[in-house]
Amino acid sequence: MTIKRFLALSMPERARWLYFNGQLITSIRYYRHKVNLYLIEKMYVEVFYNHLEDRVDQIEPLDTRSKRMNFYADQIQLPTNLI
C-alpha cells in the first residue's frame, strides 16, 4: 500500500485496512484526541479519536514535521530516517 493509494481510500476503507493490516505501535493524547500510531508495511498512520464525541475525526499518514513526533519519540524507538 502506497501513501497515494491509502489517501485515495474513504475513511471507512482506511479504518478497515488498518484493522486487518495495521499494527498498533503506541498512543498519545494530543489536545482533544487520543492519537493511535499504526504501522502498515513501511508506512506509519495516525488515527485521531475524539473521545468527547466518540468518533474518529481523521486517519492520515504520519506527518513527520508535526510536533507530535516528540511525543512518539519519548515512548518508542522510531527509525532514524523519520526523526
N, CA and C atoms as an extended XYZ file, in Angstrom:
249
Properties=species:S:1:pos:R:3:atomname:S:1:resname:S:1:resid:I:1 pbc="F F F"
N         0.860       -1.181        0.000 N   MET     1
C         0.000        0.000        0.000 CA  MET     1
C         0.901        1.237        0.000 C   MET     1
N         0.707        2.092       -0.967 N   THR     2
C         1.452        3.350       -1.015 CA  THR     2
C         0.650        4.438       -0.313 C   THR     2
N         1.314        5.523        0.027 N   ILE     3
C         0.617        6.652        0.655 CA  ILE     3
C        -0.457        7.181       -0.280 C   ILE     3
N        -0.140        7.276       -1.557 N   LYS     4
C        -1.104        7.787       -2.539 CA  LYS     4
C        -2.356        6.907       -2.586 C   LYS     4
N        -2.168        5.605       -2.600 N   ARG     5
C        -3.320        4.687       -2.625 CA  ARG     5
C        -4.110        4.766       -1.323 C   ARG     5
N        -3.394        4.873       -0.203 N   PHE     6
C        -4.065        4.976        1.092 CA  PHE     6
C        -4.922        6.235        1.153 C   PHE     6
N        -4.385        7.359        0.684 N   LEU     7
C        -5.129        8.619        0.708 CA  LEU     7
C        -6.346        8.592       -0.213 C   LEU     7
N        -6.321        7.738       -1.223 N   ALA     8
C        -7.457        7.625       -2.141 CA  ALA     8
C        -8.624        6.855       -1.521 C   ALA     8
N        -8.372        6.139       -0.429 N   LEU     9
C        -9.428        5.376        0.239 CA  LEU     9
C       -10.343        6.300        1.035 C   LEU     9
N       -11.596        5.890        1.185 N   SER    10
C       -12.525        6.621        2.048 CA  SER    10
C       -12.151        6.354        3.509 C   SER    10
N       -12.712        7.125        4.416 N   MET    11
C       -12.430        6.933        5.847 CA  MET    11
C       -12.784        5.512        6.300 C   MET    11
N       -13.972        4.973        5.952 N   PRO    12
C       -14.273        3.589        6.355 CA  PRO    12
C       -13.300        2.569        5.746 C   PRO    12
N       -12.856        2.805        4.514 N   GLU    13
C       -11.898        1.892        3.885 CA  GLU    13
C       -10.534        1.959        4.577 C   GLU    13
N       -10.126        3.153        4.971 N   ARG    14
C        -8.861        3.303        5.697 CA  ARG    14
C        -8.930        2.557        7.031 C   ARG    14
N       -10.057        2.719        7.733 N   ALA    15
C       -10.233        2.045        9.023 CA  ALA    15
C       -10.187        0.529        8.844 C   ALA    15
N       -10.858        0.044        7.831 N   ARG    16
C       -10.865       -1.400        7.562 CA  ARG    16
C        -9.455       -1.887        7.230 C   ARG    16
N        -8.736       -1.148        6.397 N   TRP    17
C        -7.380       -1.536        6.022 CA  TRP    17
C        -6.486       -1.606        7.268 C   TRP    17
N        -6.617       -0.612        8.140 N   LEU    18
C        -5.839       -0.607        9.384 CA  LEU    18
C        -6.188       -1.800       10.268 C   LEU    18
N        -7.469       -2.073       10.383 N   TYR    19
C        -7.926       -3.159       11.252 CA  TYR    19
C        -7.313       -4.496       10.834 C   TYR    19
N        -7.291       -4.752        9.533 N   PHE    20
C        -6.809       -6.044        9.048 CA  PHE    20
C        -5.305       -6.086        8.785 C   PHE    20
N        -4.676       -4.946        8.544 N   ASN    21
C        -3.278       -4.950        8.127 CA  ASN    21
C        -2.339       -4.155        9.025 C   ASN    21
N        -2.892       -3.355        9.926 N   GLY    22
C        -2.051       -2.479       10.729 CA  GLY    22
C        -1.638       -3.091       12.051 C   GLY    22
N        -0.540       -2.574       12.553 N   GLN    23
C        -0.037       -2.974       13.868 CA  GLN    23
C        -0.001       -1.722       14.737 C   GLN    23
N        -0.726       -1.739       15.857 N   LEU    24
C        -0.725       -0.598       16.771 CA  LEU    24
C         0.647       -0.483       17.416 C   LEU    24
N         1.248        0.700       17.295 N   ILE    25
C         2.580        0.936       17.844 CA  ILE    25
C         2.484        1.607       19.209 C   ILE    25
N         1.735        2.703       19.292 N   THR    26
C         1.580        3.427       20.555 CA  THR    26
C         0.414        4.396       20.438 C   THR    26
N         0.059        5.000       21.550 N   SER    27
C        -0.999        6.015       21.596 CA  SER    27
C        -0.501        7.209       22.390 C   SER    27
N        -0.970        8.387       21.988 N   ILE    28
C        -0.660        9.614       22.722 CA  ILE    28
C        -1.941       10.421       22.879 C   ILE    28
N        -1.923       11.346       23.808 N   ARG    29
C        -3.000       12.334       23.947 CA  ARG    29
C        -2.522       13.607       23.278 C   ARG    29
N        -3.365       14.176       22.433 N   TYR    30
C        -2.997       15.390       21.716 CA  TYR    30
C        -4.230       16.279       21.626 C   TYR    30
N        -4.254       17.311       22.448 N   TYR    31
C        -5.409       18.196       22.571 CA  TYR    31
C        -6.652       17.371       22.865 C   TYR    31
N        -7.670       17.420       22.022 N   ARG    32
C        -8.924       16.696       22.292 CA  ARG    32
C        -8.897       15.245       21.830 C   ARG    32
N        -7.794       14.803       21.305 N   HIS    33
C        -7.755       13.491       20.674 CA  HIS    33
C        -6.849       12.504       21.391 C   HIS    33
N        -7.226       11.262       21.265 N   LYS    34
C        -6.303       10.168       21.517 CA  LYS    34
C        -5.815        9.783       20.121 C   LYS    34
N        -4.519        9.825       19.917 N   VAL    35
C        -3.962        9.540       18.596 CA  VAL    35
C        -3.245        8.199       18.664 C   VAL    35
N        -3.730        7.254       17.882 N   ASN    36
C        -3.105        5.937       17.794 CA  ASN    36
C        -2.173        5.926       16.590 C   ASN    36
N        -0.964        5.457       16.800 N   LEU    37
C         0.012        5.341       15.719 CA  LEU    37
C         0.088        3.882       15.295 C   LEU    37
N        -0.161        3.636       14.018 N   TYR    38
C        -0.133        2.293       13.451 CA  TYR    38
C         0.980        2.188       12.424 C   TYR    38
N         1.444        0.974       12.226 N   LEU    39
C         2.395        0.671       11.166 CA  LEU    39
C         1.716       -0.275       10.192 C   LEU    39
N         1.696        0.129        8.921 N   ILE    40
C         1.184       -0.726        7.847 CA  ILE    40
C         2.339       -0.887        6.869 C   ILE    40
N         2.830       -2.104        6.751 N   GLU    41
C         4.006       -2.363        5.923 CA  GLU    41
C         5.110       -1.411        6.371 C   GLU    41
N         5.474       -0.411        5.574 N   LYS    42
C         6.532        0.532        5.971 CA  LYS    42
C         5.988        1.939        6.165 C   LYS    42
N         4.678        2.058        6.313 N   MET    43
C         4.035        3.370        6.425 CA  MET    43
C         3.415        3.522        7.816 C   MET    43
N         3.670        4.656        8.458 N   TYR    44
C         3.050        4.975        9.740 CA  TYR    44
C         1.785        5.788        9.489 C   TYR    44
N         0.722        5.446       10.219 N   VAL    45
C        -0.580        6.096       10.057 CA  VAL    45
C        -1.094        6.500       11.434 C   VAL    45
N        -1.666        7.706       11.515 N   GLU    46
C        -2.252        8.193       12.763 CA  GLU    46
C        -3.772        8.153       12.666 C   GLU    46
N        -4.394        7.709       13.749 N   VAL    47
C        -5.851        7.714       13.866 CA  VAL    47
C        -6.201        8.664       15.004 C   VAL    47
N        -6.954        9.712       14.682 N   PHE    48
C        -7.337       10.732       15.656 CA  PHE    48
C        -8.734       10.425       16.164 C   PHE    48
N        -8.805        9.961       17.404 N   TYR    49
C       -10.083        9.616       18.024 CA  TYR    49
C       -10.487       10.721       18.992 C   TYR    49
N       -11.664       11.291       18.762 N   ASN    50
C       -12.218       12.330       19.627 CA  ASN    50
C       -13.094       11.634       20.666 C   ASN    50
N       -12.568       11.486       21.876 N   HIS    51
C       -13.305       10.737       22.903 CA  HIS    51
C       -14.517       11.504       23.426 C   HIS    51
N       -14.511       12.830       23.322 N   LEU    52
C       -15.664       13.608       23.785 CA  LEU    52
C       -16.884       13.390       22.895 C   LEU    52
N       -16.639       13.200       21.610 N   GLU    53
C       -17.745       12.990       20.670 CA  GLU    53
C       -17.838       11.544       20.198 C   GLU    53
N       -16.964       10.682       20.724 N   ASP    54
C       -16.961        9.258       20.402 CA  ASP    54
C       -16.938        9.012       18.894 C   ASP    54
N       -15.910        9.590       18.249 N   ARG    55
C       -15.791        9.394       16.803 CA  ARG    55
C       -14.330        9.533       16.370 C   ARG    55
N       -14.025        8.925       15.245 N   VAL    56
C       -12.721        9.091       14.609 CA  VAL    56
C       -12.825       10.299       13.690 C   VAL    56
N       -11.983       11.295       13.941 N   ASP    57
C       -12.013       12.516       13.137 CA  ASP    57
C       -11.112       12.433       11.914 C   ASP    57
N       -10.070       11.624       12.005 N   GLN    58
C        -9.072       11.662       10.946 CA  GLN    58
C        -8.253       10.375       10.959 C   GLN    58
N        -7.921        9.877        9.781 N   ILE    59
C        -6.974        8.774        9.614 CA  ILE    59
C        -6.031        9.212        8.505 C   ILE    59
N        -4.791        9.507        8.881 N   GLU    60
C        -3.842       10.094        7.935 CA  GLU    60
C        -2.453        9.490        8.103 C   GLU    60
N        -1.660        9.479        7.021 N   PRO    61
C        -0.251        9.100        7.173 CA  PRO    61
C         0.444       10.051        8.143 C   PRO    61
N         1.419        9.549        8.849 N   LEU    62
C         2.158       10.338        9.830 CA  LEU    62
C         2.858       11.516        9.155 C   LEU    62
N         2.640       12.706        9.701 N   ASP    63
C         3.342       13.911        9.254 CA  ASP    63
C         4.594       14.036       10.112 C   ASP    63
N         5.737       13.737        9.532 N   THR    64
C         6.981       13.714       10.304 CA  THR    64
C         7.461       15.105       10.702 C   THR    64
N         6.829       16.156       10.184 N   ARG    65
C         7.186       17.523       10.576 CA  ARG    65
C         6.338       18.011       11.747 C   ARG    65
N         5.407       17.195       12.195 N   SER    66
C         4.499       17.569       13.276 CA  SER    66
C         5.203       17.568       14.629 C   SER    66
N         4.710       18.401       15.527 N   LYS    67
C         5.217       18.421       16.903 CA  LYS    67
C         4.900       17.119       17.637 C   LYS    67
N         3.942       16.365       17.125 N   ARG    68
C         3.600       15.081       17.749 CA  ARG    68
C         4.767       14.098       17.713 C   ARG    68
N         5.691       14.306       16.804 N   MET    69
C         6.857       13.417       16.709 CA  MET    69
C         7.603       13.352       18.041 C   MET    69
N         7.650       14.467       18.767 N   ASN    70
C         8.325       14.479       20.071 CA  ASN    70
C         7.639       13.549       21.065 C   ASN    70
N         6.309       13.515       21.032 N   PHE    71
C         5.567       12.628       21.930 CA  PHE    71
C         5.846       11.160       21.595 C   PHE    71
N         5.878       10.849       20.308 N   TYR    72
C         6.167        9.473       19.900 CA  TYR    72
C         7.597        9.084       20.250 C   TYR    72
N         8.529        9.993       19.994 N   ALA    73
C         9.947        9.701       20.239 CA  ALA    73
C        10.216        9.432       21.716 C   ALA    73
N         9.424       10.040       22.594 N   ASP    74
C         9.577        9.793       24.031 CA  ASP    74
C         9.143        8.384       24.430 C   ASP    74
N         8.277        7.770       23.634 N   GLN    75
C         7.702        6.475       24.006 CA  GLN    75
C         8.323        5.283       23.296 C   GLN    75
N         8.722        5.485       22.052 N   ILE    76
C         9.204        4.352       21.255 CA  ILE    76
C        10.459        4.739       20.488 C   ILE    76
N        11.122        3.736       19.966 N   GLN    77
C        12.303        3.950       19.138 CA  GLN    77
C        11.846        4.027       17.683 C   GLN    77
N        11.753        5.245       17.146 N   LEU    78
C        11.370        5.434       15.752 CA  LEU    78
C        12.591        5.249       14.854 C   LEU    78
N        12.382        4.807       13.620 N   PRO    79
C        13.513        4.712       12.692 CA  PRO    79
C        14.193        6.075       12.543 C   PRO    79
N        15.500        6.083       12.443 N   THR    80
C        16.247        7.344       12.396 CA  THR    80
C        15.914        8.187       11.180 C   THR    80
N        15.428        7.582       10.106 N   ASN    81
C        15.083        8.378        8.921 CA  ASN    81
C        13.781        9.154        9.106 C   ASN    81
N        13.044        8.930       10.187 N   LEU    82
C        11.819        9.685       10.462 CA  LEU    82
C        12.070       10.876       11.366 C   LEU    82
N        13.134       10.833       12.136 N   ILE    83
C        13.391       11.892       13.121 CA  ILE    83
C        14.243       12.978       12.516 C   ILE    83
